[in-house]
Amino acid sequence: MRVGLVGAGGVAQRHARVLTSFEDVELLGVTDVAPAAAEALAGTYGGRVFADVAELLAAGPDAVYVCVPPFAHGPAEEAVIAAGVPMFVEKPVAVDLETAERVAALVEQRGLRTGVGHHWRYLRVVEEARRLLADRPVRMVNGAWLDKVPPVAWWARRDRSGGPVVEQAAHVLDLIRVLVGEVTEVTAYGDGTPPPVDGADIDSVTAATLRFDSGAVGTLAAACVLTWKHRAGLEILADGLALSLAEDGLTIADADGERHVPADPDDARVAVDRAFVDAVRGVGDDVRVPYAEALRTQRLALAVAESARTGRPVALPTGPAARPAAAVADAGVTVDA
């Protein structure tokens, strides 16, 4: 299977490293707006350097990975969809909702095989958490991503990254959806003070409350005021059960005491690529986050960001309204933009 990469940054390098470790995958090549970055990636992992997405697609890849910053999503995906090539997109899938909705509608219309990089869903301890919660309704969830400002110039700008909730805490929000259910309303507040980085206009800290369709309630805390990654994960309370879940494991507390189940985040990073490759090759079907599913997490993250910006509650769509706008329109359902 020949894979092309759009983007040559850190996350693209990670995927290149994983993909080239598979015996049934060849890195066809890479394109990036920074040719030197593309040349460096190709020099390490093989493949050609292409001038642009069109040239990469003309070479006939079996799949394309779109690994670009949040603000750059859209054109590459539309070109890949038009070519009918299976597509893996790194999260967040866009910096705005309009782009994500448009791409999701095109994917659905084309019936394209897609995957999105919410690799936390492949943590083995997530399945253990789901098993433990299967017969216990969740009462409360508290999610957090408390970290630093990453060393890339675009990250601290709202119109480039979406801010910490969209670019970082989306992993936590995605797992919250998996383990607790769909959120119907959010209310959030930001501190209005950007981190001390040139050009920064994002909130340094954000706090949000979440109301779930099930009746559960929750919170999310996001911060980029530290110089290290302090905590990223969630705590779930159900009747007689407390779970603390992060990339490195699951801590379970119940009437029998407390125990810890370790996890290796690298296993999940390999598993998400292995599942997509197998699905494209037709030898498996374990893509846990196709584009339409990632769109739901994108809506939630952007709802938190919008509420923090305006100070007002934001309701999220449920039922048919949660499908891509174009698909809903085709079904005869009207959706507010």
C-alpha positions, 0 to 999 in steps of 0.5 A: 500500500503506497501512502502519500503525506500532506504535511511534514511537521512533527505529527507527519513524522510520527505517522511516517515512522509508524507507517514505514515500520509496517511491512505492507506499507511504502511511503510514496512521498510527501508535500509541504509548503516548506520544501526543506521540511518535506525533503528532511522527512523523505530523507529519513523515511523514503519516498519522493518530494512532491511540489503540491497535493495535485502532483502527489495525487497524480502519482497514484497513492493508495491513501493520503494522510493530511497532517497540516496545522488546523488553519490549513485544513480544507483544500487538501481534503477537498482535492483528495476527496475529488480524487477518490483516494482514502484519507486519514486526517489529523485532528483537529480537522479544522480551525472552524466548523464551516470547513469541517462540515463542508469536508464531512458532507463531501466525504459522505457524498463520495462514500470515501473511506476516512480516519481521523487521528483521535488515537486515544480511542485505541488505548486498551484501558478505554475498553476496560473503562467502557466495560466497567461503565456498561451497567453503571450510569455516569453521574459526572465527568471532569476532563482536563488538559493542563499544559504549556504553549507548544513551540510553533508560531501559529499555536497561540493565535486563535485563527490559526489553532482554535486555541487550547480547547480545539487543538489540545483538549479535543482528545479529552472531549473525544473520550468524554463522548465515548465514555459518557455520551453526547453533550447537549449544552456547554457554558464556558469562560476564558480568562481573556489573558493570552500567554506571554508569546508574540502575537498570542490572542488565545485564552491562557485558561478556559473552564467549561461546564457540560450537560449531557443527553443522559442527564450527567454533568461535567467540566473541562479545564484547559490551560497553557500557562505551564512549562510542562505537560502537567495533566491530560485526562479525565475522571469519571464518577458512577455509582460506587465507581471512580475512574481516572483515565490518561494516556499512561493508564487507568486507575479504578477505585471501588468498594474493593479498593484502588488498582491501576492498569498501565497503558502505553500511548505509543501502542495507541499511535501504532494501532490507529495507523494499523487499523486505517491501513487494514481498512483500506486494504480490505483486511479489517474494519476497526477505524474507530473515528471516521470523519463524520465521527470526528465532526461531532468532537469538532462541534463540541470543542468549537462550542466550548471555544465559542461559549468562552468567547461570548460568555453565553451557553451554546447548544449542540445538535442531536439526532439528524441535525448532528449529521453533516449539513449537506447530508441533512439537507438531502434528507429533507431536514432543515438545519440552522447554520 
